[in-house]
Amino acid sequence: MTDAQREIVRQQLLVSALWRTTDPAALQGWLRQAPAAAAHGLDAYRGNAGAIAERALTGAYPTLAALVGEETFAALARDFWQRHAPERGDLGEWGAALPDFIAASVALASEPYLADSARLDWLVHRASRASDAPQEPPALEALADGAAENLRLLLRPGCALLRSGWPVAAIWQAHQRDGEDRFAEVRAAFAAGRGDNAFVWRDGYAVRVDALDDASAAFTRSTHLGASLADALDAAGDGFAFDRWLVQALQKRWLVAVQPIDHR
């Protein structure tokens, strides 16, 4: 084995031991330090990596962190780090599996809304990293001149929709406000057994979350999936008011373009 090949193996074993997927004893003979010093260094690396994981997940999941509290979130982040180690250098891309991890957690089963709150946090996090949309308003002439089955609406990058049986939009919005009664709507929603269609969109450098009614959510979901305008209208149903949705989409700059569909 060449020196270069040996170095590759050494680094792979070190990373595996750091993620606890390899017995540290397997490192013996591959490290440059004495066993005691190597073990001490490995523990230091693990502790530091755990703290980095906690900070990274707090940045991506601030609502979740506030809901469970600092101590519980720290333990959750470190447990998640050991079971779902980062696979790339950009920690901003790490953490997508946390909502499912929470949903499967026996310790958090008494708070079933946490998984969807985490899913919404992740969509907000992804929207914050989305590319910029054009600043100029979209041309709308095709809406008057073209058939709905030959058109599709393009939403801005970062838009996402989450349907939840829990009032996750209200929970998220409450955590963006100050004031003693900021959770009044959340309490009322829980009392009524209300869920939310949480629509995530990027507004400049900020990310917003709106709660959509069922018809608007159905239309928006179909649009986001690339359906034709005709199919999106069918999905929304007879009670949907497209004109009101369009005014809102233009005011909030959800809509980027009206595109023709080539059926060839």
C-alpha positions as a Markdown table, in Angstrom:
| # | Residue | x | y | z |
|---|---|---|---|---|
| 1 | Met | 0.0 | 0.0 | 0.0 |
| 2 | Thr | 1.4 | 3.4 | -0.9 |
| 3 | Asp | 1.6 | 6.3 | 1.5 |
| 4 | Ala | -1.2 | 8.1 | -0.3 |
| 5 | Gln | -3.5 | 5.0 | -0.1 |
| 6 | Arg | -2.6 | 4.6 | 3.6 |
| 7 | Glu | -3.5 | 8.2 | 4.3 |
| 8 | Ile | -6.9 | 7.7 | 2.6 |
| 9 | Val | -7.7 | 4.7 | 4.7 |
| 10 | Arg | -6.6 | 6.5 | 7.9 |
| 11 | Gln | -8.9 | 9.4 | 7.1 |
| 12 | Gln | -11.8 | 7.1 | 6.3 |
| 13 | Leu | -11.3 | 5.2 | 9.6 |
| 14 | Leu | -11.0 | 8.5 | 11.5 |
| 15 | Val | -14.3 | 9.8 | 10.1 |
| 16 | Ser | -16.1 | 6.5 | 10.7 |
| 17 | Ala | -14.9 | 6.5 | 14.4 |
| 18 | Leu | -15.9 | 10.1 | 14.7 |
| 19 | Trp | -19.5 | 9.2 | 13.6 |
| 20 | Arg | -19.4 | 6.1 | 15.8 |
| 21 | Thr | -19.8 | 3.8 | 12.9 |
| 22 | Thr | -16.4 | 2.1 | 13.5 |
| 23 | Asp | -15.0 | 0.8 | 16.7 |
| 24 | Pro | -12.2 | 3.2 | 17.8 |
| 25 | Ala | -10.0 | 0.1 | 18.3 |
| 26 | Ala | -9.9 | -0.3 | 14.6 |
| 27 | Leu | -7.8 | 2.9 | 14.4 |
| 28 | Gln | -4.9 | 1.3 | 16.3 |
| 29 | Gly | -1.9 | 1.2 | 14.0 |
| 30 | Trp | -3.4 | 3.8 | 11.7 |
| 31 | Leu | -3.0 | 6.9 | 13.9 |
| 32 | Arg | 0.2 | 8.9 | 14.4 |
| 33 | Gln | -0.5 | 9.5 | 18.1 |
| 34 | Ala | -0.2 | 7.2 | 21.1 |
| 35 | Pro | -3.5 | 5.3 | 21.8 |
| 36 | Ala | -4.3 | 7.4 | 24.9 |
| 37 | Ala | -3.7 | 10.7 | 23.1 |
| 38 | Ala | -5.7 | 9.5 | 20.1 |
| 39 | Ala | -8.7 | 8.5 | 22.3 |
| 40 | His | -8.6 | 11.9 | 24.0 |
| 41 | Gly | -8.4 | 13.7 | 20.7 |
| 42 | Leu | -11.3 | 11.6 | 19.3 |
| 43 | Asp | -13.5 | 12.5 | 22.3 |
| 44 | Ala | -12.7 | 16.2 | 21.8 |
| 45 | Tyr | -13.6 | 16.0 | 18.1 |
| 46 | Arg | -16.8 | 14.3 | 18.9 |
| 47 | Gly | -17.7 | 16.9 | 21.5 |
| 48 | Asn | -17.0 | 19.7 | 19.2 |
| 49 | Ala | -18.8 | 18.1 | 16.3 |
| 50 | Gly | -21.9 | 17.6 | 18.6 |
| 51 | Ala | -21.9 | 21.3 | 19.4 |
| 52 | Ile | -21.5 | 22.2 | 15.8 |
| 53 | Ala | -24.5 | 19.9 | 15.0 |
| 54 | Glu | -26.6 | 21.6 | 17.6 |
| 55 | Arg | -25.8 | 25.1 | 16.3 |
| 56 | Ala | -26.5 | 24.0 | 12.7 |
| 57 | Leu | -29.9 | 22.4 | 13.6 |
| 58 | Thr | -30.9 | 25.4 | 15.8 |
| 59 | Gly | -30.3 | 27.6 | 12.7 |
| 60 | Ala | -32.5 | 25.4 | 10.5 |
| 61 | Tyr | -35.1 | 24.6 | 13.1 |
| 62 | Pro | -35.6 | 27.7 | 15.4 |
| 63 | Thr | -39.4 | 27.1 | 16.0 |
| 64 | Leu | -38.8 | 23.5 | 17.0 |
| 65 | Ala | -35.9 | 24.5 | 19.3 |
| 66 | Ala | -38.2 | 27.0 | 21.0 |
| 67 | Leu | -41.0 | 24.5 | 21.4 |
| 68 | Val | -38.9 | 21.8 | 23.0 |
| 69 | Gly | -36.5 | 23.9 | 25.0 |
| 70 | Glu | -32.8 | 24.3 | 24.9 |
| 71 | Glu | -31.8 | 21.2 | 26.9 |
| 72 | Thr | -34.1 | 18.8 | 25.0 |
| 73 | Phe | -33.1 | 20.2 | 21.6 |
| 74 | Ala | -29.4 | 19.9 | 22.5 |
| 75 | Ala | -29.9 | 16.2 | 23.3 |
| 76 | Leu | -32.1 | 15.7 | 20.2 |
| 77 | Ala | -29.5 | 17.3 | 17.9 |
| 78 | Arg | -26.6 | 15.2 | 19.3 |
| 79 | Asp | -28.7 | 12.0 | 19.0 |
| 80 | Phe | -29.7 | 12.9 | 15.5 |
| 81 | Trp | -26.0 | 13.7 | 14.6 |
| 82 | Gln | -24.9 | 10.3 | 15.7 |
| 83 | Arg | -27.6 | 8.5 | 13.7 |
| 84 | His | -27.7 | 10.8 | 10.6 |
| 85 | Ala | -24.2 | 12.1 | 10.2 |
| 86 | Pro | -23.6 | 14.8 | 7.6 |
| 87 | Glu | -22.7 | 13.5 | 4.2 |
| 88 | Arg | -21.3 | 16.8 | 2.7 |
| 89 | Gly | -19.4 | 19.8 | 4.0 |
| 90 | Asp | -22.2 | 22.3 | 3.8 |
| 91 | Leu | -24.1 | 21.9 | 7.1 |
| 92 | Gly | -26.8 | 24.2 | 5.8 |
| 93 | Glu | -27.9 | 21.2 | 3.6 |
| 94 | Trp | -27.9 | 18.8 | 6.6 |
| 95 | Gly | -30.9 | 18.0 | 8.7 |
| 96 | Ala | -33.7 | 17.1 | 6.2 |
| 97 | Ala | -34.3 | 13.8 | 8.0 |
| 98 | Leu | -35.0 | 15.4 | 11.4 |
| 99 | Pro | -38.8 | 15.7 | 11.1 |
| 100 | Asp | -39.1 | 11.9 | 10.3 |
| 101 | Phe | -36.6 | 11.3 | 13.2 |
| 102 | Ile | -38.9 | 13.2 | 15.5 |
| 103 | Ala | -42.0 | 11.5 | 14.2 |
| 104 | Ala | -40.4 | 8.1 | 15.1 |
| 105 | Ser | -39.3 | 9.3 | 18.6 |
| 106 | Val | -41.0 | 7.6 | 21.5 |
| 107 | Ala | -39.8 | 10.3 | 23.8 |
| 108 | Leu | -41.6 | 13.0 | 21.8 |
| 109 | Ala | -44.7 | 11.0 | 21.0 |
| 110 | Ser | -46.8 | 13.0 | 23.4 |
| 111 | Glu | -46.3 | 16.1 | 21.3 |
| 112 | Pro | -47.4 | 14.9 | 17.8 |
| 113 | Tyr | -47.4 | 18.4 | 16.2 |
| 114 | Leu | -43.6 | 18.7 | 16.6 |
| 115 | Ala | -42.8 | 16.7 | 13.5 |
| 116 | Asp | -44.9 | 18.9 | 11.2 |
| 117 | Ser | -43.6 | 22.0 | 13.0 |
| 118 | Ala | -40.1 | 20.7 | 12.1 |
| 119 | Arg | -41.2 | 20.1 | 8.5 |
| 120 | Leu | -42.3 | 23.7 | 8.2 |
| 121 | Asp | -39.1 | 25.0 | 9.7 |
| 122 | Trp | -37.1 | 23.0 | 7.1 |
| 123 | Leu | -39.2 | 24.4 | 4.3 |
| 124 | Val | -38.6 | 27.9 | 5.6 |
| 125 | His | -34.8 | 27.1 | 5.9 |
| 126 | Arg | -34.8 | 25.8 | 2.3 |
| 127 | Ala | -36.6 | 28.9 | 1.1 |
| 128 | Ser | -34.1 | 31.2 | 2.7 |
| 129 | Arg | -31.4 | 29.5 | 0.6 |
| 130 | Ala | -33.4 | 29.6 | -2.7 |
| 131 | Ser | -32.2 | 31.6 | -5.7 |
| 132 | Asp | -33.5 | 35.1 | -6.3 |
| 133 | Ala | -36.6 | 35.6 | -8.4 |
| 134 | Pro | -37.0 | 38.2 | -11.2 |
| 135 | Gln | -37.9 | 41.6 | -9.8 |
| 136 | Glu | -40.2 | 42.7 | -12.7 |
| 137 | Pro | -43.8 | 41.7 | -12.5 |
| 138 | Pro | -44.9 | 38.8 | -14.8 |
| 139 | Ala | -46.6 | 39.5 | -18.1 |
| 140 | Leu | -50.3 | 38.5 | -17.9 |
| 141 | Glu | -51.5 | 38.9 | -21.4 |
| 142 | Ala | -51.5 | 35.2 | -22.0 |
| 143 | Leu | -54.2 | 34.8 | -19.3 |
| 144 | Ala | -56.6 | 36.8 | -21.4 |
| 145 | Asp | -55.5 | 35.4 | -24.8 |
| 146 | Gly | -54.7 | 31.8 | -24.2 |
| 147 | Ala | -56.6 | 28.7 | -23.2 |
| 148 | Ala | -56.1 | 27.5 | -19.7 |
| 149 | Glu | -55.1 | 24.0 | -20.7 |
| 150 | Asn | -52.2 | 25.6 | -22.7 |
| 151 | Leu | -50.8 | 27.7 | -19.8 |
| 152 | Arg | -49.0 | 27.1 | -16.5 |
| 153 | Leu | -48.1 | 29.5 | -13.7 |
| 154 | Leu | -44.6 | 29.5 | -12.4 |
| 155 | Leu | -44.1 | 30.3 | -8.8 |
| 156 | Arg | -40.9 | 31.9 | -7.4 |
| 157 | Pro | -38.0 | 29.7 | -6.1 |
| 158 | Gly | -38.4 | 28.5 | -2.6 |
| 159 | Cys | -42.2 | 28.3 | -2.6 |
| 160 | Ala | -43.5 | 25.2 | -0.8 |
| 161 | Leu | -46.8 | 24.0 | 0.7 |
| 162 | Leu | -47.3 | 21.8 | 3.8 |
| 163 | Arg | -50.6 | 20.4 | 4.7 |
| 164 | Ser | -50.8 | 19.5 | 8.4 |
| 165 | Gly | -53.5 | 18.3 | 10.7 |
| 166 | Trp | -51.9 | 20.8 | 13.3 |
| 167 | Pro | -51.9 | 24.6 | 13.2 |
| 168 | Val | -48.3 | 24.8 | 12.2 |
| 169 | Ala | -48.6 | 28.1 | 10.4 |
| 170 | Ala | -50.1 | 29.7 | 13.4 |
| 171 | Ile | -47.4 | 28.2 | 15.6 |
| 172 | Trp | -44.6 | 29.5 | 13.3 |
| 173 | Gln | -46.2 | 33.0 | 13.0 |
| 174 | Ala | -46.6 | 33.2 | 16.8 |
| 175 | His | -42.8 | 32.7 | 17.2 |
| 176 | Gln | -42.1 | 35.6 | 14.8 |
| 177 | Arg | -44.0 | 38.0 | 17.1 |
| 178 | Asp | -43.5 | 39.5 | 20.5 |
| 179 | Gly | -46.2 | 40.1 | 23.1 |
| 180 | Glu | -47.9 | 38.3 | 25.9 |
| 181 | Asp | -50.9 | 37.1 | 23.9 |
| 182 | Arg | -49.0 | 36.0 | 20.7 |
| 183 | Phe | -50.1 | 32.4 | 21.2 |
| 184 | Ala | -53.8 | 33.2 | 21.5 |
| 185 | Glu | -54.5 | 32.1 | 17.9 |
| 186 | Val | -52.5 | 28.9 | 18.5 |
| 187 | Arg | -54.5 | 28.0 | 21.6 |
| 188 | Ala | -57.8 | 28.6 | 19.7 |
| 189 | Ala | -56.7 | 26.5 | 16.8 |
| 190 | Phe | -55.8 | 23.6 | 19.0 |
| 191 | Ala | -59.1 | 23.9 | 20.9 |
| 192 | Ala | -61.0 | 23.8 | 17.5 |
| 193 | Gly | -58.9 | 20.9 | 16.2 |
| 194 | Arg | -57.8 | 23.0 | 13.2 |
| 195 | Gly | -55.0 | 22.1 | 10.9 |
| 196 | Asp | -53.2 | 24.4 | 8.4 |
| 197 | Asn | -52.2 | 24.6 | 4.8 |
| 198 | Ala | -48.9 | 26.4 | 5.4 |
| 199 | Phe | -47.6 | 28.2 | 2.3 |
| 200 | Val | -43.9 | 29.2 | 2.4 |
| 201 | Trp | -42.5 | 31.9 | 0.2 |
| 202 | Arg | -39.5 | 34.2 | 0.1 |
| 203 | Asp | -40.0 | 37.9 | 0.3 |
| 204 | Gly | -36.7 | 39.5 | -0.5 |
| 205 | Tyr | -34.3 | 38.3 | 2.2 |
| 206 | Ala | -37.1 | 37.3 | 4.5 |
| 207 | Val | -39.3 | 34.1 | 4.4 |
| 208 | Arg | -43.0 | 34.3 | 5.1 |
| 209 | Val | -45.6 | 31.7 | 5.9 |
| 210 | Asp | -49.3 | 32.1 | 5.1 |
| 211 | Ala | -52.2 | 29.9 | 6.0 |
| 212 | Leu | -54.2 | 29.1 | 2.8 |
| 213 | Asp | -57.8 | 27.9 | 2.7 |
| 214 | Asp | -58.3 | 24.4 | 1.2 |
| 215 | Ala | -59.3 | 25.5 | -2.3 |
| 216 | Ser | -56.4 | 27.9 | -2.6 |
| 217 | Ala | -54.0 | 25.3 | -1.2 |
| 218 | Ala | -55.2 | 22.7 | -3.8 |
| 219 | Phe | -54.7 | 25.2 | -6.6 |
| 220 | Thr | -51.3 | 26.3 | -5.3 |
| 221 | Arg | -50.1 | 22.7 | -4.9 |
| 222 | Ser | -51.1 | 21.8 | -8.4 |
| 223 | Thr | -49.5 | 24.9 | -9.8 |
| 224 | His | -46.3 | 24.3 | -7.9 |
| 225 | Leu | -46.2 | 20.7 | -9.3 |
| 226 | Gly | -46.3 | 22.1 | -12.8 |
| 227 | Ala | -49.9 | 21.4 | -13.7 |
| 228 | Ser | -51.7 | 23.4 | -16.4 |
| 229 | Leu | -53.9 | 26.3 | -15.3 |
| 230 | Ala | -56.9 | 24.2 | -16.3 |
| 231 | Asp | -55.9 | 21.2 | -14.2 |
| 232 | Ala | -55.0 | 23.5 | -11.2 |
| 233 | Leu | -58.4 | 25.1 | -11.5 |
| 234 | Asp | -60.0 | 21.6 | -11.5 |
| 235 | Ala | -58.1 | 20.6 | -8.5 |
| 236 | Ala | -59.3 | 23.7 | -6.6 |
| 237 | Gly | -62.9 | 23.1 | -7.3 |
| 238 | Asp | -65.9 | 25.2 | -8.0 |
| 239 | Gly | -65.6 | 27.4 | -4.9 |
| 240 | Phe | -62.2 | 28.7 | -5.8 |
| 241 | Ala | -61.9 | 32.4 | -6.7 |
| 242 | Phe | -58.9 | 32.6 | -9.1 |
| 243 | Asp | -59.1 | 36.4 | -9.4 |
| 244 | Arg | -58.6 | 36.8 | -5.6 |
| 245 | Trp | -55.7 | 34.3 | -5.7 |
| 246 | Leu | -54.1 | 36.1 | -8.6 |
| 247 | Val | -54.3 | 39.5 | -6.9 |
| 248 | Gln | -52.6 | 38.1 | -3.8 |
| 249 | Ala | -50.0 | 36.3 | -5.9 |
| 250 | Leu | -49.1 | 39.5 | -7.6 |
| 251 | Gln | -49.1 | 41.6 | -4.4 |
| 252 | Lys | -46.8 | 39.2 | -2.6 |
| 253 | Arg | -44.8 | 38.3 | -5.8 |
| 254 | Trp | -45.5 | 34.6 | -5.6 |
| 255 | Leu | -46.0 | 34.5 | -9.3 |
| 256 | Val | -42.9 | 34.7 | -11.6 |
| 257 | Ala | -44.3 | 34.0 | -15.0 |
| 258 | Val | -47.2 | 32.7 | -17.1 |
| 259 | Gln | -45.8 | 30.0 | -19.4 |
| 260 | Pro | -47.2 | 28.5 | -22.6 |
| 261 | Ile | -47.3 | 24.7 | -22.6 |
| 262 | Asp | -45.9 | 22.9 | -25.7 |
| 263 | His | -48.1 | 19.8 | -26.1 |
| 264 | Arg | -46.0 | 18.3 | -28.9 |
